């Protein structure tokens, strides 16, 4: 067994007799002797309470510890000794470090039991904890989403139920076969419309209209209209079925959807009504500009690919690194284009006519693309080009690493979350079935109650978010099972 | 065995009343798990009544208690479990807090076994830990499955029983396993050279200077190069055909990806010849030419033949197959980028006169070349807007390509590492085999073998079988192995009939024990392989049938072994032998067969691979040492070691201790145990000593020593510390050790003739084998006595290392 040596400075205040009190504690089999003066440094903690009330009645003692051996004056706690070893540190050093290997979440529970504030946990271990907590929260969110999907809420009225099922049909491809078909169809429409947009620009496919301008082929136009029609219907259905309209309207995916269909209608109104307001040339220009916005529909693919979502997420998270990348590139471009420009001045027919002109060259060189439309001709210029190329590689490679890291982390996390959520659901199912079993066989009341209380305490704190849903899930489950009996 | 901890060995198990009283008396219970003491309230354990600890509360009889825990002491209110103490902390916390967390440094697989043992469903793992757990487990399972597949692919080639099967096998080895022999290596190198040569010829053929012009005015191949090509193709064809002929399973061969590549490399040539010859005068010559051209291009595929000779290429292929998800992502990213930037640049550049961005599809090319940062410069933007878009396109391209690649790289490096490891393992095994053949044992790193899976067991068994064949080559050819199964059974029957005193063997095939039995048999076989060479050396003519029979047992049983891949449990418990053994100990425990409990632990011979007479020696030894009590009981039983092995669940226990006995088991050693173990290691030391690597010797020592309880006689105390730590290490390496010991005898036999010191050992062995072979009963009863007189004394006093012990032995001889 191990004991904590009595601190040396104890001798200094040894006059205080009350602090002399020492208690023997047994934590899950590990016995040690603790001194009152040490424990009283944190009077609100469980051990301090214990030492202060050790003369009092058994009731209080038993409320504080699990067992008491009056012969040896030993208090027994049915807790994890490993965690206690770390927690006892707070009395000596004022801070707690989590021993490697103990799950932080589990450790926090122990700290709560010993009534020691979380703030004593040292910073270095806190990051671990927050990381774990974040992960848990994410899992909880995921589980909540899944549970929502599973929910066949006994709705209050018909329209709400229809709305719900429509929402599921449009938004959750996994929920049913028709939903999946709709998702695939929508995916195909996105592809087709993107292809049509590209093909429509090929001169051979285009046709001349009355004024000699090239316009799109009528068949392509028809396909385009169909696609837009589908997109519009889809968007409207989504909008109608969404539980929260404002939230729907502001979400990123839906803005893209909106941008994908909006140009078409604007162009339509402009061509039919615009001539009345402004002259033809301007209308055409506006139409041209709006056509570019059709590109936005490619982003609609992101709805169907988790990889793309991860990309956007990773880019969002690594905003700083992206800025860094651009900054490095910007500095490099400025420096090397200016250098290149000055060094190339000596050559009679130089391609570097101005510094802004040589920006282009700098970008193309630094990103190692190298079209060859502009290239240095003097020796010094060539040396500069070589250096700029090297610097470009480094400038790109350095900030890209954290971005990649972010991406990989999110990518892996996404997979991890999926398994975790699945597992959580299984766990809930198991618990609910066990609960019902306990209820069914509840003869020895005390034991059953203990068990069930322990079970309910399981889902309490780690995932508070889903507690509600768990309960409904359980009760539903239970109902269905009892019905089946 | 001292059931009651401090109780003496002769005392009876405590009455149920006592147990109930003890349980009622204490509110708490002390759990000793692998040496670590835990104290917990009974109330806490009641929370999960269906788990192992929960059941502990309800057990009121000695037998049921012994089923649940490994030992207990009512006086101390202490229950002993022979399990890993590390995992138990988190498991006990599950009872306390209702939350199952996993120790971070714990291996997921071993944790899962612990969970199995304690009867807790892994589903209870908290979300924060389970993600890691499942990921690791899945990954591990996948890896093991793959390894098993490759192993089976390599080793499981059973050649059918035609007369030329041996030649076929040799041919197969020659062609498929370049590392198997020098000739095979040379063949592989020649094959590589031919591939390189033919590829060079193929490229040279297209040089205009080297081409000829035929009568139609078309360019054709250079005649010299055509010859080269023909020779190469001839070689490839021959190789392919030989492979096909020698392959044990034609259909599997035909399906193999590498063989498909081979076929594709040679087919175009023949198709070309066929087409040109049959269509020479036909009108649609142009069409034929085009087809021929296509087939000529397909010749390029032969470069892929190099994959057969390079692990790197194979792992590249595997990586691509495995990370098609990420590749898809990469392509998707690129496609989206190309789409977006090409349409953007099209709109920016289209009003420029003489622009090359004529349409969006036309600018696809530009976008691709820019995003991949190739930049040919055939198309480039000229307007300011176009240039800005171009710059963005470059940066986006760099980003987009870089993102999914690390994931693919990760896959690749993982697989590559794995492949390397496997290769090393195979090489090592081959080296070991060679060493056995040559009669010298190379030093083995024991740790490494731990990584290998339990699935390899069957491979090992097979290997042993092969080794046997090789070892006995002089008097037993491979084809002789085929014996009628009747013989096996009759032999088994006879051995069993010899031992009427063994009551346990009466039910050899009770259903719950089926699995364990098979495993046992397997181990037995491994054990037996050790004794065979000696048998042969001694009684070549007389007993030459015996090895055959044993081989037959091996051959017969391997196929019937439960496929480990299909068994999740064994999958999860693959990481070590030790756990496997533990698993089936459990099953034995849960089988509720009373015989599991009775024999207790005297039979715990820690070195299973010792020969049968060794075991007999141990048990009777202990019997003679400790008359009365359980020890003697077992001693009587163990008169029939064979019968016990095959039928008696008590062996489960022995196996268990054997494989995971490293976890200090203080209670398991009684007065009888120490010397018994000593004697045993003594005998095994005889075979192993001075031939094996130091590690192995350590192992043998260590395994013979079980840490004693406080009540043990002082002489046994000398075992104490030195062994345990080493033991745990060494313990992990059972199969390697099996290898070693199975090989030792062969080498020993050889060396025994050479060195006079060793000859005494081997003669000793021969006596044993002879006795065992000719008259088992007698051997069992006589030999232990002899062993005792010889080694027994040494065991008591020395028991420090088998070196000294065997010296004693030597002197006594």
Interface residues (C-beta under 8 A of the other chain):
Chain A: X26 X28 X29 X30 X66 X67 X76 X78 X79 X80 X81 X82 X100 X101 X102 X103 X104 X105 X106 X109 X132 X135 X136 X139 X140 X194 X197 X198 X199 X201 X202 X203 X288 X291 X292 X295 X298 X299 X301 X305 X307 X308 X311 X314 X325 X326 X329 X360 X363 X364 X367 X368 X369 X370 X371 X372 X373 X396 X400 X403 X404 X407 X408 X411 X416 X417 X419 X420 X423 X424 X426 X427 X430 X447 X450 X451 X454 X455 X457 X458 X462 X463
Chain B: X27 X28 X30 X31 X37 X38 X39 X40 X41 X43 X44 X46 X47 X48 X49 X89 X92 X93 X96 X97 X98 X99 X101 X102 X103 X104 X105 X106 X121 X123 X124 X125 X126 X127 X128 X129 X130 X131 X134 X135 X328 X329 X332 X333 X336 X339 X340 X342 X343 X344 X346 X347 X350 X358 X359 X360 X361 X362 X364 X369 X370 X373 X374 X375 X376 X377 X380 X387 X390 X391 X394 X395 X397 X398 X399 X400 X402 X403 X404 X406 X407 X410
